[in-house]
Amino acid sequence: MATLEQLSAALIKADAAGNAADAKVFADEIRRMRSAPAPAAMPTAVPAAPAPAEPSFGQRAIGMIEPTVEMLGAAGGGMLGAPLGPAGIVGGAGLGYGLAKGGLRTLKTALGYEQGPQSAGEALTTGAKDVLTGATMEAGGRVVAPLISKGVGAIADLRQIPKQKAAEIARNALGPDLEAVKNALAQAPANITASQATAALNSPTWQALMQRAGQRDPRFLQALESSQGEVSLNALAKLAGGATATETRATSELAKSNLNKLTGPIRETALKRANLGQYVADEAGARAANDLAVLTGSGAKIDPAQFVAQATGAEKALRSVGVKPLESTSLIRSISATAENPAFAGNDLISGAVKNVADDIAKWTGQGGVIDANALEAIRKNSVNAAIAQLRPGADATAQRNLAAGVLAKIKPAIDDAIEAAGGTGWRDYLTTHAKGMRNIAEKNLTGEALAMYKTNKDAFVKLVQGEAPEIVEKKLGPGSYDIAKEVSDKTLAALQSEASKVVRDAAAKTQATAGQDALKELLLQQISKVRVPSYLSAVASTTNKALQILEDRIGTKTMDILTKASQTPQGATELLEVLPASERARVLNLLSKPQTWKPGTAAAASVAVTNALAPEESQNALAR
């Protein structure tokens, strides 16, 4: 059972700690014990005790220092137990108090001021009571709590001073960007650095710190750069169809071959149907000539109307199924009308190309005014290009191709209409399918160019993806197709933009790091004592890069190693930024030691529960009242 002395000491300490609820519990118990009746007198007479002797100087000296020694013992034990939480504080305070009390008892026994334990069992019992008393005092009055709020955080941090210093440097480097950076780190993938994860934020000092710290482990950076580069190259190679220029070209050639195999039969069927009218007309003419020869040889009378009727019948039969001879006269007239359009007056390219095409059609027109569909297709592909080459001999291949495309857009419809009208059903389907396939191949070629740029000039690669190189896009995709954002598929564009954003991210981080060098120098100067004159003055006087090296050496290898490790992953940086400073750790421990600050009215019950758990059974009911 706790004594009045012990309860009084606990009351004083609870009041000093500002623990009003616990102080009230102890005060009520003291009042109860003081108001309790005195024990009944013994029935037999007891000889009067001799008057107590006057205490010696030594006894008075020990009496003066005894409370202080007990207090320091409890406080020291409580602080050592603080890392284990509230239970550690209570247990540590009890052990510290017991050791201090036992040491004083041993001293007083040795000086003859009091009688020591008479047996080993009595010594153990006395020691256990001292520990229990100290624990009871701490559970109720919190001997250590006031000291914890000032010093326990710092003591507990002695073993992690480098981490505390690293965390302080990191937080100071961020300043007002702390929360934004934490959010960016939380959302970042695991295979990038802390610098890369936060590059979108404008935090130069932080970027300078992360890059300086990261450069201390070049092996890691090299491995990461290689890994990230491989991922990007693989993504671009997948788009281009190969990792090298040779592979991408082979892929393109194979795609063309497969496209021709797919569309070739459609083309051939359409051209055969367009030539069917000429074929049937030729057959009808040959048969009529044969019949005429037979009749002439037999001496029979020849009726011209008979042969005219046969030819007319054949033509009507062909037209009834959509087949007629591919006549050139009407086609030449239609194409020539293009050059007569007032909108093209003075346009030598249009007039020259139209004349060239008309001449070629006339040249390849056979008897009866019919032209072979295969010859007409070749004229469609070659004649305009030849005319442009003659009219613009100084233009480069790309320019000539673009000019030809513009002229062909005016002439092609007339030729395609003539082939379809002659019976070449499926001709336009062939053109559409083939053009789509060639567009996909052209897109592959463009991504192959992007891959080559990524390998040799990442800035040029970014410009291409961002739409700053329309001439390259048009060269690969064809005349008029220069806007990469509109011309390539969404999937291709997304992949290109993803890789370009990584290049932009790394460039932004590098730019910010360069801009933050001086600020980082000032930040690190604050981390070393100005009384260390050689290091401080050397850092101030040196160039920024040299100064940073001096400061990093002075700050310490362990601290810089922790910063280096944190810079390597978003998770590592997050963990470092979440390290509590000593002042905050002390605040947390203080809150843990003061339950009344959490919920009003629960502190007394909590403290009494702890006291009762440690005190002898007979004291529980008394303290619970």
Wavefront OBJ file of the C-alpha trace (Angstrom):
o trace
v 0.000 0.000 0.000
v 1.350 3.454 -0.909
v 2.294 5.676 2.056
v 1.282 9.255 2.649
v 4.839 10.257 1.790
v 4.746 8.487 -1.485
v 1.320 9.820 -2.360
v 2.393 13.322 -1.445
v 5.438 13.102 -3.720
v 3.272 11.747 -6.513
v 0.804 14.593 -6.011
v 3.544 17.223 -6.258
v 4.953 15.700 -9.436
v 1.529 15.274 -11.032
v 0.781 18.920 -10.367
v 4.164 19.975 -11.819
v 3.362 17.965 -14.912
v 0.037 19.770 -15.299
v -1.839 16.493 -14.833
v -4.842 17.835 -12.958
v -6.891 14.649 -13.169
v -4.168 12.461 -11.608
v -3.392 15.137 -9.039
v -7.035 15.019 -7.899
v -6.909 11.234 -7.501
v -3.808 11.416 -5.301
v -5.188 14.356 -3.313
v -8.435 12.494 -2.569
v -6.498 9.445 -1.391
v -4.313 11.552 0.908
v -7.414 13.154 2.478
v -8.973 9.756 2.993
v -5.908 8.322 4.677
v -5.526 11.378 6.930
v -9.160 11.243 7.994
v -9.022 7.523 8.826
v -9.147 6.718 12.623
v -5.879 5.876 14.358
v -5.224 2.219 15.235
v -6.659 1.072 18.618
v -4.258 1.134 21.599
v -2.740 -2.091 22.821
v -4.412 -3.481 25.965
v -1.116 -3.998 27.767
v 1.122 -1.201 28.856
v 4.095 -0.523 26.734
v 7.283 0.924 28.216
v 7.934 4.432 27.107
v 10.356 4.661 24.232
v 13.553 6.552 24.764
v 13.753 10.025 23.257
v 15.188 9.954 19.703
v 18.810 10.964 19.395
v 19.764 14.199 17.602
v 20.635 13.316 13.888
v 24.288 13.684 12.971
v 25.612 15.984 10.201
v 25.981 13.001 7.846
v 22.407 11.936 8.449
v 21.173 15.454 7.755
v 23.265 15.645 4.559
v 21.914 12.337 3.254
v 18.398 13.424 4.107
v 18.834 16.570 2.055
v 20.078 14.830 -1.084
v 17.897 11.710 -0.812
v 14.815 13.125 -2.660
v 17.020 14.518 -5.431
v 18.851 11.218 -5.932
v 15.561 9.298 -5.997
v 14.126 11.812 -8.487
v 17.143 11.592 -10.774
v 17.087 7.793 -10.622
v 13.426 7.659 -11.622
v 13.922 10.281 -14.346
v 16.963 8.546 -15.811
v 15.278 5.148 -15.856
v 12.156 6.598 -17.432
v 14.102 8.272 -20.231
v 15.994 5.060 -20.993
v 12.708 3.206 -21.218
v 11.038 5.879 -23.351
v 11.714 4.170 -26.729
v 9.498 1.277 -25.534
v 6.522 3.548 -25.013
v 4.470 4.339 -21.886
v 5.082 0.923 -20.330
v 8.812 1.355 -20.855
v 8.720 4.751 -19.170
v 6.880 3.385 -16.112
v 9.075 0.304 -15.810
v 12.278 2.271 -16.361
v 11.303 4.861 -13.755
v 10.581 2.087 -11.271
v 13.942 0.420 -11.807
v 15.788 3.752 -11.664
v 14.048 4.740 -8.433
v 14.699 1.313 -6.904
v 18.408 1.438 -7.750
v 18.735 4.961 -6.325
v 16.802 4.037 -3.155
v 18.779 0.833 -2.687
v 22.086 2.644 -3.171
v 21.178 5.215 -0.507
v 20.074 2.464 1.884
v 23.380 0.654 1.402
v 25.268 3.904 2.104
v 23.268 4.590 5.289
v 23.791 1.026 6.495
v 27.521 1.266 5.867
v 27.687 4.507 7.873
v 25.679 2.977 10.695
v 22.719 5.299 10.278
v 20.213 2.461 9.917
v 20.045 -1.327 10.102
v 20.256 -3.231 6.836
v 18.148 -6.249 5.732
v 18.570 -9.205 8.019
v 18.305 -11.843 5.243
v 18.555 -12.260 1.490
v 14.798 -12.627 1.280
v 14.255 -9.379 3.177
v 16.717 -7.616 0.837
v 14.866 -8.869 -2.240
v 11.507 -7.863 -0.790
v 12.769 -4.388 0.074
v 14.259 -3.935 -3.400
v 11.043 -5.062 -5.080
v 9.038 -2.603 -3.001
v 11.377 0.211 -4.029
v 10.907 -0.639 -7.709
v 7.155 -0.859 -7.214
v 7.097 2.477 -5.429
v 9.029 4.164 -8.241
v 6.749 2.664 -10.875
v 3.670 3.707 -8.904
v 4.952 7.250 -8.626
v 5.643 7.390 -12.377
v 2.288 5.883 -13.321
v 0.491 8.442 -11.178
v 2.632 11.525 -11.061
v 4.713 11.134 -14.225
v 8.112 11.969 -12.809
v 9.649 11.662 -16.262
v 6.954 13.394 -18.324
v 8.232 16.942 -17.913
v 11.760 15.829 -18.707
v 10.635 13.824 -21.722
v 9.115 16.880 -23.344
v 12.533 18.534 -23.273
v 15.122 15.827 -23.609
v 13.877 12.333 -24.333
v 13.365 13.024 -28.029
v 16.959 14.103 -28.382
v 18.249 11.167 -26.344
v 16.262 8.662 -28.371
v 17.606 10.279 -31.531
v 21.255 9.886 -30.586
v 21.364 6.559 -32.415
v 19.913 8.087 -35.562
v 21.532 11.490 -35.708
v 22.665 10.937 -39.342
v 19.104 10.090 -40.382
v 17.733 13.069 -38.472
v 20.269 15.341 -40.135
v 19.526 13.906 -43.583
v 15.788 14.330 -43.040
v 16.282 17.917 -41.874
v 18.371 18.750 -44.934
v 15.757 17.200 -47.233
v 12.866 19.045 -45.593
v 14.739 22.349 -45.655
v 15.575 21.824 -49.324
v 11.864 21.493 -50.084
v 10.559 24.338 -47.972
v 6.960 25.050 -49.013
v 7.057 22.258 -51.609
v 7.107 19.515 -48.957
v 3.495 18.361 -49.268
v 3.438 18.630 -53.064
v 6.588 16.528 -53.282
v 5.170 13.935 -50.900
v 2.092 13.613 -53.116
v 4.220 13.287 -56.256
v 6.388 10.622 -54.621
v 3.331 8.676 -53.475
v 1.944 8.532 -57.027
v 5.234 7.719 -58.768
v 6.168 4.279 -60.148
v 8.941 2.366 -58.421
v 11.449 2.247 -61.275
v 12.410 5.929 -61.257
v 14.436 8.155 -58.947
v 13.061 10.672 -56.463
v 14.390 13.420 -58.728
v 12.507 12.048 -61.727
v 9.339 11.547 -59.698
v 9.259 15.227 -58.698
v 10.640 16.858 -61.848
v 7.226 18.258 -62.790
v 7.376 20.466 -59.697
v 9.594 23.531 -59.744
v 11.822 22.819 -56.729
v 15.434 23.634 -57.729
v 17.078 23.194 -54.319
v 15.468 19.789 -53.859
v 16.527 18.709 -57.337
v 20.073 19.884 -56.682
v 20.163 17.888 -53.441
v 18.712 14.736 -54.993
v 21.061 14.793 -57.964
v 24.128 15.560 -55.847
v 23.230 12.738 -53.499
v 22.440 10.367 -56.340
v 25.763 10.993 -58.062
v 27.552 9.500 -55.067
v 26.475 6.065 -56.306
v 27.404 6.061 -60.011
v 26.996 2.309 -60.301
v 23.337 2.550 -59.336
v 22.757 5.479 -61.686
v 24.413 3.687 -64.571
v 22.365 0.553 -64.001
v 19.146 2.560 -63.696
v 19.880 4.610 -66.807
v 20.617 1.447 -68.728
v 17.435 -0.205 -67.495
v 15.246 2.803 -68.250
v 16.911 3.299 -71.626
v 16.299 -0.315 -72.529
v 12.617 0.025 -71.661
v 12.295 3.114 -73.859
v 14.213 1.582 -76.759
v 12.082 -1.554 -76.601
v 8.899 0.531 -76.665
v 10.051 2.517 -79.703
v 11.422 -0.565 -81.436
v 8.036 -2.208 -81.037
v 6.433 0.706 -82.859
v 9.061 0.761 -85.607
v 9.180 -2.987 -86.107
v 12.873 -3.339 -85.251
v 15.651 -2.147 -82.976
v 17.979 -1.044 -85.796
v 17.596 0.816 -89.070
v 18.226 -2.431 -90.947
v 15.527 -4.256 -89.016
v 12.976 -1.478 -89.480
v 13.655 -1.366 -93.222
v 13.285 -5.128 -93.508
v 9.990 -4.882 -91.653
v 8.810 -2.184 -94.038
v 9.742 -4.198 -97.120
v 8.015 -7.278 -95.759
v 4.892 -5.247 -95.023
v 4.843 -3.933 -98.590
v 5.208 -7.427 -99.970
v 2.365 -8.710 -97.819
v 0.194 -5.742 -98.792
v 0.753 -6.395 -102.494
v -0.108 -10.060 -102.006
v -3.310 -9.045 -100.304
v -4.418 -6.326 -102.731
v -2.874 -7.721 -105.926
v -5.784 -10.049 -106.766
v -8.274 -7.177 -106.253
v -6.291 -4.976 -108.630
v -5.883 -7.644 -111.298
v -9.569 -8.574 -111.257
v -10.650 -4.942 -111.622
v -8.262 -4.326 -114.549
v -9.315 -7.552 -116.275
v -12.958 -6.537 -116.066
v -12.054 -3.093 -117.438
v -10.355 -4.793 -120.401
v -13.192 -7.272 -120.922
v -15.082 -4.927 -123.246
v -12.073 -4.640 -125.558
v -11.464 -8.385 -125.369
v -15.061 -9.232 -126.363
v -15.046 -6.598 -129.107
v -11.829 -8.072 -130.485
v -13.316 -11.561 -130.341
v -16.472 -10.395 -132.085
v -14.422 -8.695 -134.803
v -12.257 -11.784 -135.310
v -15.290 -14.003 -135.531
v -16.976 -11.641 -138.018
v -13.858 -11.605 -140.172
v -13.749 -15.367 -140.126
v -17.387 -15.606 -141.122
v -16.793 -13.123 -143.899
v -13.919 -15.168 -145.251
v -15.968 -18.329 -145.198
v -18.782 -16.684 -147.049
v -16.422 -15.181 -149.607
v -14.825 -18.517 -150.249
v -18.147 -20.292 -150.713
v -19.362 -17.727 -153.183
v -22.459 -17.013 -151.094
v -24.042 -13.596 -151.083
v -22.651 -11.318 -148.348
v -25.079 -9.214 -146.266
v -23.184 -6.398 -144.383
v -26.138 -5.812 -142.128
v -25.672 -9.276 -140.728
v -22.182 -8.458 -139.387
v -23.299 -5.091 -138.013
v -26.091 -6.795 -136.153
v -23.668 -9.334 -134.651
v -21.331 -6.590 -133.397
v -24.168 -4.518 -132.010
v -25.604 -7.506 -130.216
v -22.286 -8.294 -128.575
v -21.861 -4.703 -127.431
v -25.366 -4.607 -125.989
v -24.767 -7.843 -124.124
v -21.579 -6.450 -122.562
v -23.143 -3.169 -121.594
v -26.026 -4.989 -119.956
v -23.583 -6.381 -117.387
v -21.675 -3.119 -116.937
v -18.845 -3.826 -119.353
v -17.805 -1.563 -122.199
v -14.586 -0.800 -124.022
v -12.184 1.572 -122.239
v -12.287 4.301 -124.867
v -9.603 7.000 -124.701
v -11.301 9.823 -126.627
v -13.759 10.770 -123.880
v -11.035 10.287 -121.214
v -8.603 12.638 -122.968
v -11.362 15.184 -123.317
v -12.189 14.958 -119.598
v -8.546 15.303 -118.510
v -7.875 18.195 -120.867
v -10.813 20.078 -119.416
v -8.859 20.307 -116.145
v -6.278 22.621 -117.668
v -9.052 24.822 -119.064
v -10.327 25.624 -115.584
v -9.834 29.413 -115.031
v -8.572 28.664 -111.504
v -5.461 27.085 -113.034
v -4.723 29.820 -115.535
v -0.978 30.345 -115.809
v -0.220 27.162 -113.822
v 2.447 25.539 -115.957
v 2.512 22.471 -113.751
v -1.154 21.711 -114.337
v -1.084 22.473 -118.049
v 2.196 20.618 -118.560
v 1.091 17.551 -116.628
v -2.292 17.421 -118.362
v -0.636 17.583 -121.786
v 1.839 14.858 -120.823
v -0.926 12.541 -119.597
v -3.138 13.181 -122.645
v -0.248 12.499 -125.010
v 0.606 9.248 -123.256
v -3.024 8.073 -123.361
v -3.214 8.811 -127.091
v 0.067 7.037 -127.646
v -1.171 3.862 -125.940
v -4.617 3.862 -127.541
v -5.156 0.940 -129.889
v -7.419 0.308 -132.814
v -10.999 1.294 -132.268
v -10.000 4.042 -129.833
v -9.645 1.654 -126.872
v -6.757 1.713 -124.350
v -5.568 -1.164 -122.215
v -6.429 -0.695 -118.535
v -2.931 -1.786 -117.451
v -1.383 0.901 -119.648
v -3.777 3.478 -118.218
v -2.783 2.514 -114.646
v 0.903 2.949 -115.511
v 0.188 6.383 -117.032
v -1.661 7.277 -113.804
v 1.479 6.488 -111.764
v 4.246 7.760 -114.056
v 3.209 10.471 -116.458
v 2.548 13.231 -113.936
v 5.815 12.522 -112.105
v 7.687 12.703 -115.409
v 6.046 16.017 -116.255
v 6.976 17.500 -112.847
v 10.586 16.335 -113.226
v 10.746 18.084 -116.598
v 9.084 21.270 -115.381
v 10.916 21.506 -112.033
v 14.294 19.856 -112.593
v 15.946 21.724 -109.698
v 13.466 20.631 -107.046
v 14.484 17.903 -104.609
v 12.687 14.586 -104.550
v 10.395 15.594 -101.699
v 9.361 18.811 -103.396
v 8.708 17.042 -106.697
v 6.644 14.419 -104.922
v 4.553 17.068 -103.204
v 3.992 18.915 -106.500
v 3.032 15.712 -108.262
v 0.566 14.851 -105.532
v -1.177 18.187 -105.978
v -1.510 17.720 -109.763
v -2.521 14.087 -109.537
v -5.335 15.020 -107.187
v -6.870 16.863 -110.165
v -6.239 14.169 -112.790
v -6.681 10.859 -110.949
v -10.477 11.029 -110.542
v -11.034 11.100 -114.328
v -8.819 8.038 -114.858
v -10.380 6.096 -111.955
v -13.881 6.921 -113.184
v -12.991 5.619 -116.662
v -11.663 2.293 -115.312
v -14.734 1.759 -113.105
v -17.103 2.737 -115.952
v -15.452 0.229 -118.290
v -16.432 -2.557 -115.919
v -13.487 -2.445 -113.500
v -15.634 -3.043 -110.451
v -13.521 -3.087 -107.274
v -10.885 -0.675 -108.608
v -11.600 2.019 -106.038
v -11.776 -0.606 -103.284
v -8.310 -1.692 -104.291
v -7.046 1.896 -104.214
v -8.550 2.501 -100.747
v -7.212 -0.729 -99.241
v -3.773 -0.260 -100.727
v -3.576 3.383 -99.607
v -4.525 2.426 -96.052
v -1.895 -0.291 -95.953
v 0.756 2.060 -97.315
v -0.219 4.628 -94.697
v 0.416 2.095 -91.950
v 3.793 1.292 -93.485
v 4.573 5.004 -93.689
v 3.723 5.307 -89.987
v 6.168 2.494 -89.266
v 8.794 4.377 -91.237
v 8.084 7.513 -89.210
v 8.470 5.666 -85.918
v 11.686 4.177 -87.281
v 12.912 7.718 -87.833
v 11.816 8.592 -84.289
v 13.787 5.639 -82.938
v 16.913 6.775 -84.763
v 16.457 10.299 -83.363
v 16.011 8.976 -79.845
v 19.328 7.167 -80.114
v 21.292 10.077 -81.532
v 19.487 13.308 -80.643
v 16.834 13.194 -77.933
v 16.051 16.883 -78.329
v 15.200 16.326 -81.993
v 13.073 13.333 -80.975
v 11.086 15.493 -78.568
v 10.591 18.191 -81.216
v 9.291 15.596 -83.650
v 6.746 14.272 -81.141
v 5.709 17.762 -80.052
v 4.926 18.775 -83.640
v 8.003 20.915 -84.183
v 9.251 18.937 -87.196
v 6.346 18.835 -89.711
v 8.711 18.480 -92.670
v 9.936 15.122 -91.341
v 6.388 13.929 -90.774
v 5.316 14.982 -94.266
v 8.361 13.330 -95.813
v 7.429 10.010 -94.231
v 3.641 10.141 -94.399
v 3.184 11.891 -97.715
v 2.211 15.318 -99.071
v -0.190 17.224 -96.870
v 0.270 14.867 -93.922
v 2.502 16.940 -91.654
v 0.628 17.095 -88.329
v 1.859 14.122 -86.321
v -0.876 14.513 -83.709
v -3.551 14.036 -86.396
v -1.861 11.682 -88.833
v -0.621 8.779 -86.674
v -2.823 6.413 -84.708
v -3.756 7.195 -81.108
v -1.782 4.194 -79.903
v 1.363 5.265 -81.742
v 1.022 8.866 -80.608
v 0.530 7.843 -76.960
v 3.651 5.675 -77.013
v 5.743 8.420 -78.626
v 4.461 11.023 -76.168
v 5.214 8.745 -73.227
v 8.861 8.399 -74.218
v 9.159 12.095 -75.058
v 7.764 13.020 -71.642
v 10.551 11.024 -69.991
v 13.165 12.983 -71.914
v 11.451 16.247 -70.964
v 11.232 15.090 -67.337
v 14.955 14.339 -67.116
v 15.853 17.606 -68.814
v 13.627 19.554 -66.406
v 15.212 17.853 -63.400
v 18.679 18.651 -64.710
v 17.801 22.281 -65.364
v 16.297 22.701 -61.906
v 19.297 21.016 -60.285
v 21.660 23.415 -62.014
v 19.558 26.390 -60.923
v 19.458 25.134 -57.338
v 23.209 24.684 -56.806
v 23.779 28.008 -55.039
v 20.720 27.602 -52.845
v 21.882 24.103 -51.882
v 25.289 25.525 -50.986
v 23.670 28.008 -48.598
v 21.484 25.280 -47.140
v 24.439 23.006 -46.412
v 26.430 25.906 -44.956
v 23.742 26.169 -42.310
v 24.335 22.532 -41.366
v 27.947 23.050 -40.279
v 29.226 25.182 -37.436
v 30.756 28.516 -38.362
v 33.333 27.997 -35.626
v 34.881 25.315 -37.812
v 36.651 28.128 -39.570
v 38.725 26.218 -42.172
v 35.817 24.224 -43.574
v 33.335 27.065 -43.409
v 35.598 29.652 -45.011
v 36.791 27.188 -47.660
v 33.187 26.450 -48.649
v 32.246 30.113 -48.762
v 35.247 31.049 -50.899
v 35.131 28.086 -53.301
v 33.197 27.709 -56.511
v 29.742 26.211 -56.049
v 30.674 22.699 -57.123
v 33.816 22.621 -54.983
v 31.974 24.176 -52.066
v 29.294 21.500 -52.225
v 31.935 18.799 -52.095
v 33.554 20.416 -49.033
v 30.199 20.753 -47.306
v 29.173 17.188 -48.094
v 32.415 15.923 -46.577
v 31.844 18.006 -43.474
v 28.231 16.932 -43.073
v 29.400 13.336 -42.866
v 29.467 10.137 -44.859
v 26.604 8.489 -42.950
v 24.272 11.403 -43.514
v 25.171 11.647 -47.197
v 24.767 7.879 -47.589
v 21.247 8.144 -46.198
v 20.465 10.960 -48.644
v 21.930 8.919 -51.494
v 19.783 5.923 -50.616
v 16.696 8.102 -50.346
v 17.341 9.697 -53.738
v 17.245 6.362 -55.552
v 13.530 5.613 -55.240
v 10.316 7.523 -54.520
v 9.670 5.212 -51.561
v 13.105 5.917 -50.087
v 12.587 9.672 -50.334
v 9.128 9.350 -48.786
v 10.476 7.392 -45.827
v 13.196 9.986 -45.228
v 10.752 12.882 -45.337
v 8.533 11.092 -42.824
v 11.321 10.820 -40.229
v 10.187 12.949 -37.263
v 12.576 15.624 -36.016
v 13.695 15.444 -32.368
v 11.202 18.099 -31.273
v 8.296 16.223 -32.847
v 9.419 12.911 -31.404
v 9.477 14.522 -27.948
v 5.988 15.865 -28.536
v 4.685 12.424 -29.492
v 6.249 10.796 -26.411
v 4.810 13.539 -24.258
v 1.348 12.923 -25.671
v 1.712 9.214 -25.046
v 2.686 9.933 -21.453
v -0.358 12.216 -20.959
v -3.556 10.359 -21.855
v -5.641 13.263 -20.547
v -4.621 15.294 -23.571
v -6.391 12.802 -25.851
v -9.860 12.517 -24.290
v -11.071 14.546 -21.299
v -11.845 12.458 -18.256
v -9.852 9.339 -19.181
v -6.504 10.279 -17.661
v -7.304 9.424 -14.054
v -8.751 6.049 -14.945
v -5.765 5.249 -17.135
v -3.227 6.217 -14.457
v -5.077 4.402 -11.680
v -5.279 1.302 -13.870
v -1.518 1.348 -14.300
v -0.971 1.994 -10.597
v -3.269 -0.806 -9.557
v -1.612 -3.221 -11.936
v 1.774 -2.538 -10.303
v 0.756 -2.042 -6.651
v 0.029 -4.830 -4.092
v -3.476 -6.157 -4.026
v -4.486 -4.360 -0.807
v -3.724 -0.966 -2.353
v -6.039 -1.381 -5.285
v -9.279 -0.737 -3.444
v -7.874 2.230 -1.601
v -6.651 3.998 -4.718
v -9.762 3.163 -6.679
v -12.091 4.980 -4.308
l 1 2 3 4 5 6 7 8 9 10 11 12 13 14 15 16 17 18 19 20 21 22 23 24 25 26 27 28 29 30 31 32 33 34 35 36 37 38 39 40 41 42 43 44 45 46 47 48 49 50 51 52 53 54 55 56 57 58 59 60 61 62 63 64 65 66 67 68 69 70 71 72 73 74 75 76 77 78 79 80 81 82 83 84 85 86 87 88 89 90 91 92 93 94 95 96 97 98 99 100 101 102 103 104 105 106 107 108 109 110 111 112 113 114 115 116 117 118 119 120 121 122 123 124 125 126 127 128 129 130 131 132 133 134 135 136 137 138 139 140 141 142 143 144 145 146 147 148 149 150 151 152 153 154 155 156 157 158 159 160 161 162 163 164 165 166 167 168 169 170 171 172 173 174 175 176 177 178 179 180 181 182 183 184 185 186 187 188 189 190 191 192 193 194 195 196 197 198 199 200 201 202 203 204 205 206 207 208 209 210 211 212 213 214 215 216 217 218 219 220 221 222 223 224 225 226 227 228 229 230 231 232 233 234 235 236 237 238 239 240 241 242 243 244 245 246 247 248 249 250 251 252 253 254 255 256 257 258 259 260 261 262 263 264 265 266 267 268 269 270 271 272 273 274 275 276 277 278 279 280 281 282 283 284 285 286 287 288 289 290 291 292 293 294 295 296 297 298 299 300 301 302 303 304 305 306 307 308 309 310 311 312 313 314 315 316 317 318 319 320 321 322 323 324 325 326 327 328 329 330 331 332 333 334 335 336 337 338 339 340 341 342 343 344 345 346 347 348 349 350 351 352 353 354 355 356 357 358 359 360 361 362 363 364 365 366 367 368 369 370 371 372 373 374 375 376 377 378 379 380 381 382 383 384 385 386 387 388 389 390 391 392 393 394 395 396 397 398 399 400 401 402 403 404 405 406 407 408 409 410 411 412 413 414 415 416 417 418 419 420 421 422 423 424 425 426 427 428 429 430 431 432 433 434 435 436 437 438 439 440 441 442 443 444 445 446 447 448 449 450 451 452 453 454 455 456 457 458 459 460 461 462 463 464 465 466 467 468 469 470 471 472 473 474 475 476 477 478 479 480 481 482 483 484 485 486 487 488 489 490 491 492 493 494 495 496 497 498 499 500 501 502 503 504 505 506 507 508 509 510 511 512 513 514 515 516 517 518 519 520 521 522 523 524 525 526 527 528 529 530 531 532 533 534 535 536 537 538 539 540 541 542 543 544 545 546 547 548 549 550 551 552 553 554 555 556 557 558 559 560 561 562 563 564 565 566 567 568 569 570 571 572 573 574 575 576 577 578 579 580 581 582 583 584 585 586 587 588 589 590 591 592 593 594 595 596 597 598 599 600 601 602 603 604 605 606 607 608 609 610 611 612 613 614 615 616 617 618 619 620 621 622 623 624 625
